[in-house]
Amino acid sequence: MISRRFMIVATAVAALVPPLTARAADDGAVATVSAFYDTLMHAMKDGKQLGFAGRRDLLAPAVTRAFDLPLMTRITIGPQWASLTADEQQKLVRAFSDYSIATYANRFDDYAGEKFDVGPKATPSTSGDVIVHSKLVPGSGDSVELDYLMRQAGGVWKIVDVYLSGTISQLAAQRSEFTSVLRKGGAAALIQSLRDKVAQLAS
């Protein structure tokens, strides 16, 4: 028979599991976003001195660590991903990664008193994912809400989507354009389109 004492102890242990799991998500997911912002702030403050190439080189490892770029590429392309060859998939991941890094290097090129505020707690989402809430606070004017959908990969929390103002999905906004190019010209056309975008951002 199961003793009353055992039941009391088991109940007490079970009651601790959700807070511990939530605490782990808070610590890991929030830390991922905070670390990315630290590097982004560095790129902004030294933006003019670094130039585009310097900001890109600084941000490349930070973006790769913080974002699950292969998964984001697959999600953005959607069902057509399964019909691509392994070589096409690999080249698309590389092109999408280069485009993502170049976008941050282009947009965050100087500093005017901005700061990033990261919420201390992650909000549970579906299928074990969490959302980390943050704000880009300008030196003057209204702040911009940036929320990050996070998923664990190999025990590490990584960003899989970004929501502007809490509702506008970055991947959803890109999906229509990407899938249209892919349907019309195949993987080679989409890869070239992404490379052209990188060149434009660098100019």
C-alpha positions as a Markdown table, in Angstrom:
| # | Residue | x | y | z |
|---|---|---|---|---|
| 1 | Met | 0.0 | 0.0 | 0.0 |
| 2 | Ile | 1.1 | 3.6 | -0.6 |
| 3 | Ser | 1.6 | 5.3 | 2.7 |
| 4 | Arg | 0.0 | 8.6 | 3.5 |
| 5 | Arg | 3.4 | 10.1 | 4.1 |
| 6 | Phe | 4.5 | 9.1 | 0.6 |
| 7 | Met | 1.4 | 10.7 | -0.9 |
| 8 | Ile | 2.1 | 14.0 | 0.9 |
| 9 | Val | 5.7 | 14.0 | -0.3 |
| 10 | Ala | 4.8 | 13.1 | -3.8 |
| 11 | Thr | 2.2 | 15.8 | -4.0 |
| 12 | Ala | 4.6 | 18.4 | -2.7 |
| 13 | Val | 7.2 | 17.4 | -5.3 |
| 14 | Ala | 4.7 | 17.5 | -8.1 |
| 15 | Ala | 3.6 | 21.0 | -7.0 |
| 16 | Leu | 7.2 | 22.2 | -7.5 |
| 17 | Val | 7.6 | 20.9 | -11.1 |
| 18 | Pro | 5.7 | 23.6 | -13.0 |
| 19 | Pro | 7.5 | 26.6 | -11.3 |
| 20 | Leu | 10.9 | 24.9 | -11.8 |
| 21 | Thr | 10.1 | 24.3 | -15.5 |
| 22 | Ala | 8.8 | 27.9 | -15.9 |
| 23 | Arg | 11.9 | 29.2 | -14.2 |
| 24 | Ala | 14.1 | 27.3 | -16.6 |
| 25 | Ala | 12.3 | 28.8 | -19.5 |
| 26 | Asp | 12.5 | 32.3 | -18.0 |
| 27 | Asp | 16.2 | 31.9 | -17.4 |
| 28 | Gly | 17.2 | 30.3 | -20.7 |
| 29 | Ala | 14.8 | 32.1 | -23.2 |
| 30 | Val | 15.2 | 35.5 | -21.6 |
| 31 | Ala | 19.0 | 35.1 | -21.5 |
| 32 | Thr | 19.1 | 34.3 | -25.2 |
| 33 | Val | 17.2 | 37.5 | -26.1 |
| 34 | Ser | 19.2 | 39.6 | -23.6 |
| 35 | Ala | 22.5 | 38.4 | -25.0 |
| 36 | Phe | 21.5 | 39.1 | -28.5 |
| 37 | Tyr | 20.4 | 42.6 | -27.5 |
| 38 | Asp | 23.8 | 43.2 | -25.9 |
| 39 | Thr | 25.6 | 42.5 | -29.2 |
| 40 | Leu | 23.0 | 44.6 | -31.1 |
| 41 | Met | 23.6 | 47.5 | -28.8 |
| 42 | His | 27.3 | 47.2 | -29.4 |
| 43 | Ala | 26.8 | 47.3 | -33.1 |
| 44 | Met | 24.6 | 50.4 | -32.8 |
| 45 | Lys | 27.0 | 52.3 | -30.6 |
| 46 | Asp | 30.0 | 51.6 | -32.8 |
| 47 | Gly | 27.9 | 51.5 | -36.0 |
| 48 | Lys | 29.5 | 54.4 | -37.9 |
| 49 | Gln | 33.0 | 53.3 | -37.0 |
| 50 | Leu | 32.3 | 49.6 | -37.9 |
| 51 | Gly | 30.5 | 50.3 | -41.2 |
| 52 | Phe | 28.2 | 47.7 | -42.7 |
| 53 | Ala | 30.8 | 45.0 | -43.0 |
| 54 | Gly | 32.0 | 45.4 | -39.4 |
| 55 | Arg | 28.4 | 45.4 | -38.0 |
| 56 | Arg | 27.7 | 42.3 | -40.1 |
| 57 | Asp | 30.8 | 40.5 | -38.9 |
| 58 | Leu | 30.0 | 41.4 | -35.3 |
| 59 | Leu | 26.3 | 40.4 | -35.5 |
| 60 | Ala | 26.8 | 37.2 | -37.5 |
| 61 | Pro | 27.7 | 34.9 | -34.5 |
| 62 | Ala | 25.1 | 36.5 | -32.3 |
| 63 | Val | 22.3 | 36.1 | -34.8 |
| 64 | Thr | 23.4 | 32.5 | -35.4 |
| 65 | Arg | 23.4 | 31.7 | -31.7 |
| 66 | Ala | 20.1 | 33.4 | -30.9 |
| 67 | Phe | 18.0 | 32.4 | -33.9 |
| 68 | Asp | 17.1 | 28.9 | -35.2 |
| 69 | Leu | 17.8 | 30.0 | -38.8 |
| 70 | Pro | 17.4 | 26.5 | -40.4 |
| 71 | Leu | 13.9 | 26.1 | -38.8 |
| 72 | Met | 12.9 | 29.7 | -39.7 |
| 73 | Thr | 13.9 | 29.1 | -43.3 |
| 74 | Arg | 11.8 | 25.9 | -43.4 |
| 75 | Ile | 8.8 | 27.6 | -41.8 |
| 76 | Thr | 9.0 | 30.6 | -44.1 |
| 77 | Ile | 9.0 | 28.4 | -47.3 |
| 78 | Gly | 6.3 | 26.2 | -46.0 |
| 79 | Pro | 5.1 | 22.9 | -47.6 |
| 80 | Gln | 7.3 | 23.5 | -50.7 |
| 81 | Trp | 10.3 | 22.8 | -48.5 |
| 82 | Ala | 9.7 | 19.0 | -48.7 |
| 83 | Ser | 10.0 | 19.0 | -52.5 |
| 84 | Leu | 13.5 | 20.6 | -52.5 |
| 85 | Thr | 16.7 | 18.7 | -52.8 |
| 86 | Ala | 19.1 | 18.5 | -49.8 |
| 87 | Asp | 21.5 | 20.8 | -51.6 |
| 88 | Glu | 18.8 | 23.4 | -52.4 |
| 89 | Gln | 17.7 | 23.3 | -48.7 |
| 90 | Gln | 21.2 | 23.9 | -47.5 |
| 91 | Lys | 21.8 | 26.8 | -50.0 |
| 92 | Leu | 18.5 | 28.4 | -49.0 |
| 93 | Val | 19.3 | 28.2 | -45.3 |
| 94 | Arg | 22.7 | 29.9 | -46.0 |
| 95 | Ala | 21.0 | 32.6 | -48.2 |
| 96 | Phe | 18.3 | 33.2 | -45.6 |
| 97 | Ser | 20.9 | 33.4 | -42.8 |
| 98 | Asp | 23.0 | 35.9 | -44.7 |
| 99 | Tyr | 19.8 | 38.0 | -45.4 |
| 100 | Ser | 18.8 | 37.9 | -41.8 |
| 101 | Ile | 22.2 | 39.0 | -40.6 |
| 102 | Ala | 22.5 | 41.7 | -43.3 |
| 103 | Thr | 19.0 | 43.1 | -42.3 |
| 104 | Tyr | 20.1 | 43.6 | -38.7 |
| 105 | Ala | 23.5 | 45.1 | -39.8 |
| 106 | Asn | 21.6 | 47.6 | -42.1 |
| 107 | Arg | 18.8 | 48.6 | -39.7 |
| 108 | Phe | 20.8 | 49.0 | -36.5 |
| 109 | Asp | 23.6 | 51.2 | -37.8 |
| 110 | Asp | 23.8 | 54.0 | -35.2 |
| 111 | Tyr | 22.9 | 55.0 | -31.7 |
| 112 | Ala | 20.7 | 57.8 | -30.5 |
| 113 | Gly | 20.0 | 56.9 | -26.8 |
| 114 | Glu | 17.9 | 53.8 | -27.5 |
| 115 | Lys | 17.6 | 51.0 | -25.1 |
| 116 | Phe | 16.1 | 47.5 | -25.0 |
| 117 | Asp | 13.9 | 46.4 | -22.2 |
| 118 | Val | 13.4 | 42.6 | -21.8 |
| 119 | Gly | 10.6 | 41.2 | -19.7 |
| 120 | Pro | 11.9 | 39.0 | -16.9 |
| 121 | Lys | 9.3 | 36.2 | -17.5 |
| 122 | Ala | 8.6 | 34.1 | -20.6 |
| 123 | Thr | 4.9 | 33.5 | -21.4 |
| 124 | Pro | 4.0 | 29.9 | -22.2 |
| 125 | Ser | 2.8 | 29.3 | -25.8 |
| 126 | Thr | 1.8 | 26.2 | -27.7 |
| 127 | Ser | 3.7 | 22.9 | -27.9 |
| 128 | Gly | 6.2 | 23.9 | -25.2 |
| 129 | Asp | 7.2 | 27.1 | -26.9 |
| 130 | Val | 7.4 | 30.4 | -25.0 |
| 131 | Ile | 7.2 | 34.1 | -25.8 |
| 132 | Val | 9.8 | 36.6 | -24.5 |
| 133 | His | 8.4 | 40.2 | -24.5 |
| 134 | Ser | 10.7 | 43.1 | -25.1 |
| 135 | Lys | 10.6 | 46.8 | -26.1 |
| 136 | Leu | 12.8 | 49.0 | -28.1 |
| 137 | Val | 12.7 | 52.3 | -26.2 |
| 138 | Pro | 13.9 | 55.3 | -28.3 |
| 139 | Gly | 15.6 | 58.3 | -26.9 |
| 140 | Ser | 12.4 | 60.1 | -27.5 |
| 141 | Gly | 9.0 | 59.1 | -28.7 |
| 142 | Asp | 7.0 | 55.9 | -28.3 |
| 143 | Ser | 8.5 | 52.5 | -27.7 |
| 144 | Val | 8.2 | 49.6 | -30.1 |
| 145 | Glu | 7.0 | 46.2 | -28.8 |
| 146 | Leu | 9.1 | 43.2 | -30.1 |
| 147 | Asp | 8.1 | 39.7 | -29.0 |
| 148 | Tyr | 10.1 | 36.6 | -29.6 |
| 149 | Leu | 8.7 | 33.1 | -30.1 |
| 150 | Met | 11.2 | 30.8 | -28.5 |
| 151 | Arg | 11.7 | 27.0 | -28.9 |
| 152 | Gln | 14.2 | 24.7 | -27.3 |
| 153 | Ala | 16.7 | 23.0 | -29.7 |
| 154 | Gly | 19.3 | 20.7 | -28.1 |
| 155 | Gly | 18.6 | 22.1 | -24.7 |
| 156 | Val | 19.1 | 25.7 | -25.9 |
| 157 | Trp | 16.3 | 28.3 | -26.3 |
| 158 | Lys | 16.3 | 29.9 | -29.7 |
| 159 | Ile | 14.2 | 32.4 | -31.5 |
| 160 | Val | 11.9 | 31.0 | -34.2 |
| 161 | Asp | 9.8 | 34.1 | -35.0 |
| 162 | Val | 9.6 | 37.8 | -34.2 |
| 163 | Tyr | 6.4 | 39.7 | -33.7 |
| 164 | Leu | 6.3 | 43.4 | -34.2 |
| 165 | Ser | 3.8 | 45.2 | -31.9 |
| 166 | Gly | 2.9 | 41.8 | -30.5 |
| 167 | Thr | 0.9 | 40.7 | -33.6 |
| 168 | Ile | 2.9 | 41.0 | -36.9 |
| 169 | Ser | 4.8 | 37.8 | -37.6 |
| 170 | Gln | 8.1 | 38.4 | -39.4 |
| 171 | Leu | 7.9 | 34.9 | -41.0 |
| 172 | Ala | 4.3 | 35.3 | -42.1 |
| 173 | Ala | 5.2 | 38.7 | -43.7 |
| 174 | Gln | 8.1 | 37.1 | -45.7 |
| 175 | Arg | 6.2 | 33.8 | -46.6 |
| 176 | Ser | 4.0 | 35.3 | -49.4 |
| 177 | Glu | 7.0 | 36.8 | -51.2 |
| 178 | Phe | 9.3 | 33.8 | -50.8 |
| 179 | Thr | 6.8 | 31.2 | -51.9 |
| 180 | Ser | 5.8 | 33.3 | -54.9 |
| 181 | Val | 9.4 | 33.5 | -56.1 |
| 182 | Leu | 9.9 | 29.8 | -55.4 |
| 183 | Arg | 6.8 | 28.8 | -57.4 |
| 184 | Lys | 7.8 | 30.9 | -60.4 |
| 185 | Gly | 11.5 | 30.3 | -60.6 |
| 186 | Gly | 12.3 | 27.4 | -58.2 |
| 187 | Ala | 15.0 | 27.3 | -55.5 |
| 188 | Ala | 17.7 | 29.0 | -57.7 |
| 189 | Ala | 15.5 | 32.1 | -58.2 |
| 190 | Leu | 14.8 | 32.4 | -54.4 |
| 191 | Ile | 18.4 | 32.0 | -53.6 |
| 192 | Gln | 19.4 | 34.7 | -56.1 |
| 193 | Ser | 16.6 | 36.9 | -54.8 |
| 194 | Leu | 18.0 | 36.7 | -51.2 |
| 195 | Arg | 21.5 | 37.3 | -52.4 |
| 196 | Asp | 20.3 | 40.4 | -54.3 |
| 197 | Lys | 18.6 | 41.7 | -51.1 |
| 198 | Val | 21.9 | 41.3 | -49.2 |
| 199 | Ala | 23.7 | 43.3 | -51.8 |
| 200 | Gln | 21.1 | 46.0 | -51.6 |
| 201 | Leu | 21.3 | 46.1 | -47.8 |
| 202 | Ala | 25.1 | 46.4 | -48.0 |
| 203 | Ser | 25.1 | 49.3 | -50.5 |
